[in-house]
Amino acid sequence: MRQIKTCMFLLSRMVENPLRETEILTQWPTDEQIENYYKQIHQNQTNQQHPAGWGTAIQWYELHLSDPNKAP
């Protein structure tokens, strides 16, 4: 839990207009909400019949084409 909150805090400091501490306390998810997110993710992963395999993710070169209409 601490690692998640640390990442959230560090990433929130990198934006142009970071939230104030009082805004963070009211707008960020609580520990219970984060635990529920993990439970939902775990439940969705166990409900899948086939795990993600090779070739299911976007490739780096697909993001950096010089011509978007040109196939690699």
MDTraj code that builds the backbone (N, CA, C; nanometers):
import mdtraj as md
import numpy as np

residues = "MET ARG GLN ILE LYS THR CYS MET PHE LEU LEU SER ARG MET VAL GLU ASN PRO LEU ARG GLU THR GLU ILE LEU THR GLN TRP PRO THR ASP GLU GLN ILE GLU ASN TYR TYR LYS GLN ILE HIS GLN ASN GLN THR ASN GLN GLN HIS PRO ALA GLY TRP GLY THR ALA ILE GLN TRP TYR GLU LEU HIS LEU SER ASP PRO ASN LYS ALA PRO".split()
xyz = np.array([
    [0.0821, -0.1178, 0.0000],
    [0.0000, 0.0000, 0.0000],
    [0.0875, 0.1255, 0.0000],
    [0.1950, 0.1219, 0.0772],
    [0.2829, 0.2389, 0.0824],
    [0.3471, 0.2666, -0.0519],
    [0.3829, 0.1601, -0.1225],
    [0.4462, 0.1781, -0.2525],
    [0.3516, 0.2446, -0.3512],
    [0.2261, 0.2052, -0.3492],
    [0.1277, 0.2647, -0.4395],
    [0.1111, 0.4121, -0.4085],
    [0.0963, 0.4438, -0.2808],
    [0.0770, 0.5831, -0.2429],
    [0.2021, 0.6668, -0.2701],
    [0.3192, 0.6081, -0.2533],
    [0.4430, 0.6793, -0.2844],
    [0.4512, 0.7109, -0.4326],
    [0.4176, 0.6136, -0.5164],
    [0.4170, 0.6365, -0.6618],
    [0.3163, 0.7442, -0.6992],
    [0.1989, 0.7367, -0.6405],
    [0.0971, 0.8378, -0.6697],
    [0.1465, 0.9765, -0.6304],
    [0.2096, 0.9877, -0.5139],
    [0.2572, 1.1161, -0.4671],
    [0.3668, 1.1706, -0.5584],
    [0.4653, 1.0857, -0.5916],
    [0.5755, 1.1311, -0.6759],
    [0.5272, 1.1720, -0.8145],
    [0.4362, 1.0938, -0.8709],
    [0.3828, 1.1291, -1.0024],
    [0.2983, 1.2555, -0.9974],
    [0.2292, 1.2761, -0.8873],
    [0.1466, 1.3964, -0.8768],
    [0.2314, 1.5221, -0.8645],
    [0.3550, 1.5094, -0.8177],
    [0.4440, 1.6252, -0.8055],
    [0.5042, 1.6630, -0.9398],
    [0.4957, 1.5757, -1.0392],
    [0.5560, 1.6017, -1.1697],
    [0.4649, 1.6778, -1.2646],
    [0.3413, 1.7023, -1.2263],
    [0.2488, 1.7742, -1.3138],
    [0.2654, 1.9241, -1.2941],
    [0.2099, 2.0020, -1.3860],
    [0.2256, 2.1469, -1.3805],
    [0.1606, 2.2083, -1.2573],
    [0.0406, 2.1631, -1.2238],
    [-0.0333, 2.2175, -1.1101],
    [-0.0638, 2.1068, -1.0107],
    [0.0322, 2.0755, -0.9242],
    [0.0073, 1.9668, -0.8286],
    [-0.1007, 2.0044, -0.7277],
    [-0.1678, 1.9026, -0.6773],
    [-0.2718, 1.9242, -0.5775],
    [-0.2095, 1.9637, -0.4438],
    [-0.2846, 2.0401, -0.3679],
    [-0.2414, 2.0708, -0.2313],
    [-0.2647, 1.9481, -0.1447],
    [-0.2030, 1.9492, -0.0278],
    [-0.2149, 1.8343, 0.0618],
    [-0.3593, 1.8097, 0.1028],
    [-0.4348, 1.9150, 0.1251],
    [-0.5756, 1.8977, 0.1630],
    [-0.6561, 1.8391, 0.0475],
    [-0.6220, 1.8765, -0.0751],
    [-0.6908, 1.8215, -0.1916],
    [-0.6541, 1.6742, -0.2109],
    [-0.5294, 1.6415, -0.1833],
    [-0.4864, 1.5019, -0.1950],
    [-0.5675, 1.4148, -0.1007],
    [-0.5847, 1.4599, 0.0229],
    [-0.6588, 1.3816, 0.1210],
    [-0.8040, 1.3601, 0.0817],
    [-0.8628, 1.4555, 0.0118],
    [-1.0046, 1.4421, -0.0247],
    [-1.0248, 1.3733, -0.1590],
    [-0.9286, 1.3807, -0.2494],
    [-0.9501, 1.3319, -0.3852],
    [-0.8840, 1.1978, -0.4147],
    [-0.7810, 1.1613, -0.3443],
    [-0.7128, 1.0349, -0.3704],
    [-0.7917, 0.9191, -0.3136],
    [-0.7746, 0.8007, -0.3707],
    [-0.8478, 0.6837, -0.3187],
    [-0.7990, 0.6453, -0.1791],
    [-0.8901, 0.5913, -0.1019],
    [-0.8562, 0.5452, 0.0329],
    [-0.7923, 0.4062, 0.0245],
    [-0.7408, 0.3583, 0.1376],
    [-0.6815, 0.2245, 0.1419],
    [-0.7842, 0.1185, 0.1029],
    [-0.9053, 0.1345, 0.1503],
    [-1.0112, 0.0379, 0.1187],
    [-1.0431, 0.0377, -0.0305],
    [-1.0453, 0.1556, -0.0921],
    [-1.0733, 0.1621, -0.2356],
    [-0.9620, 0.0952, -0.3155],
    [-0.8380, 0.1176, -0.2762],
    [-0.7256, 0.0544, -0.3459],
    [-0.7326, -0.0969, -0.3319],
    [-0.7645, -0.1448, -0.2132],
    [-0.7790, -0.2889, -0.1940],
    [-0.8920, -0.3448, -0.2800],
    [-1.0025, -0.2723, -0.2917],
    [-1.1125, -0.3162, -0.3777],
    [-1.0712, -0.3205, -0.5237],
    [-0.9909, -0.2229, -0.5676],
    [-0.9406, -0.2248, -0.7058],
    [-0.8586, -0.3509, -0.7311],
    [-0.7708, -0.3840, -0.6361],
    [-0.6890, -0.5043, -0.6509],
    [-0.7749, -0.6297, -0.6531],
    [-0.8762, -0.6340, -0.5702],
    [-0.9648, -0.7501, -0.5696],
    [-1.0379, -0.7643, -0.7027],
    [-1.0840, -0.6518, -0.7583],
    [-1.1525, -0.6553, -0.8875],
    [-1.0584, -0.7011, -0.9976],
    [-0.9361, -0.6504, -0.9957],
    [-0.8386, -0.6907, -1.0975],
    [-0.8089, -0.8398, -1.0858],
    [-0.7879, -0.8862, -0.9635],
    [-0.7597, -1.0278, -0.9429],
    [-0.8771, -1.1143, -0.9875],
    [-0.9985, -1.0701, -0.9580],
    [-1.1163, -1.1455, -0.9985],
    [-1.1283, -1.1484, -1.1502],
    [-1.1027, -1.0373, -1.2168],
    [-1.1096, -1.0336, -1.3631],
    [-1.0033, -1.1223, -1.4260],
    [-0.8851, -1.1261, -1.3658],
    [-0.7783, -1.2093, -1.4208],
    [-0.8086, -1.3576, -1.4026],
    [-0.8718, -1.3941, -1.2927],
    [-0.9034, -1.5352, -1.2720],
    [-1.0223, -1.5780, -1.3569],
    [-1.1061, -1.4838, -1.3991],
    [-1.2208, -1.5172, -1.4828],
    [-1.1832, -1.5342, -1.6302],
    [-1.0682, -1.4837, -1.6692],
    [-1.0260, -1.4974, -1.8080],
    [-0.9878, -1.6418, -1.8355],
    [-1.0297, -1.6897, -1.9517],
    [-0.9991, -1.8275, -1.9866],
    [-0.8565, -1.8422, -2.0386],
    [-0.8079, -1.7392, -2.1075],
    [-0.6751, -1.7458, -2.1662],
    [-0.5926, -1.6284, -2.1154],
    [-0.4759, -1.6538, -2.0648],
    [-0.3901, -1.5429, -2.0210],
    [-0.3357, -1.4674, -2.1414],
    [-0.2960, -1.3461, -2.1174],
    [-0.2357, -1.2668, -2.2243],
    [-0.1079, -1.3350, -2.2700],
    [-0.0871, -1.3367, -2.3985],
    [0.0307, -1.4052, -2.4524],
    [0.1137, -1.3137, -2.5391],
    [0.2137, -1.3716, -2.6010],
    [0.2993, -1.2944, -2.6893],
    [0.2190, -1.2415, -2.8065],
    [0.2463, -1.1172, -2.8434],
    [0.1813, -1.0581, -2.9587],
    [0.0496, -0.9898, -2.9281],
    [0.0082, -0.9865, -2.8017],
    [-0.1190, -0.9226, -2.7689],
    [-0.1021, -0.7761, -2.7316],
    [0.0201, -0.7303, -2.7112],
    [0.0448, -0.5918, -2.6720],
    [0.0841, -0.5096, -2.7935],
    [0.0737, -0.3792, -2.7790],
    [0.1153, -0.2896, -2.8868],
    [0.2679, -0.2900, -2.8936],
    [0.3196, -0.2808, -3.0122],
    [0.4636, -0.2831, -3.0329],
    [0.5186, -0.1413, -3.0367],
    [0.6431, -0.1251, -2.9964],
    [0.7055, 0.0060, -2.9902],
    [0.7049, 0.0748, -3.1266],
    [0.7366, 0.0022, -3.2327],
    [0.7431, 0.0639, -3.3642],
    [0.6054, 0.1102, -3.4119],
    [0.4991, 0.0519, -3.3579],
    [0.3649, 0.0963, -3.3966],
    [0.3339, 0.2357, -3.3436],
    [0.4005, 0.2746, -3.2374],
    [0.3796, 0.4073, -3.1808],
    [0.4633, 0.5143, -3.2486],
    [0.5680, 0.4738, -3.3199],
    [0.6628, 0.5700, -3.3744],
    [0.6820, 0.5529, -3.5244],
    [0.5752, 0.5515, -3.5982],
    [0.5852, 0.5435, -3.7428],
    [0.6014, 0.6831, -3.8008],
    [0.6843, 0.6955, -3.9001],
    [0.7003, 0.8262, -3.9641],
    [0.5770, 0.8615, -4.0466],
    [0.5128, 0.7610, -4.1054],
    [0.3923, 0.7818, -4.1827],
    [0.2825, 0.6932, -4.1219],
    [0.1768, 0.7540, -4.0624],
    [0.0759, 0.6721, -3.9964],
    [-0.0035, 0.5817, -4.0900],
    [-0.0014, 0.6105, -4.2210],
    [-0.0751, 0.5286, -4.3162],
    [0.0084, 0.4161, -4.3737],
    [0.1342, 0.4123, -4.3410],
    [0.2246, 0.3119, -4.3947],
    [0.2355, 0.1945, -4.2976],
    [0.2147, 0.0761, -4.3483],
    [0.2253, -0.0445, -4.2657],
    [0.3730, -0.0794, -4.2476],
    [0.4099, -0.1360, -4.1321],
    [0.5517, -0.1714, -4.1094],
    [0.5958, -0.2866, -4.1965],
])
top = md.Topology()
chain = top.add_chain()
for i, resn in enumerate(residues, 1):
    res = top.add_residue(resn, chain, resSeq=i)
    for name in ("N", "CA", "C"):
        top.add_atom(name, md.element.get_by_symbol(name[0]), res)
traj = md.Trajectory(xyz[None], top)
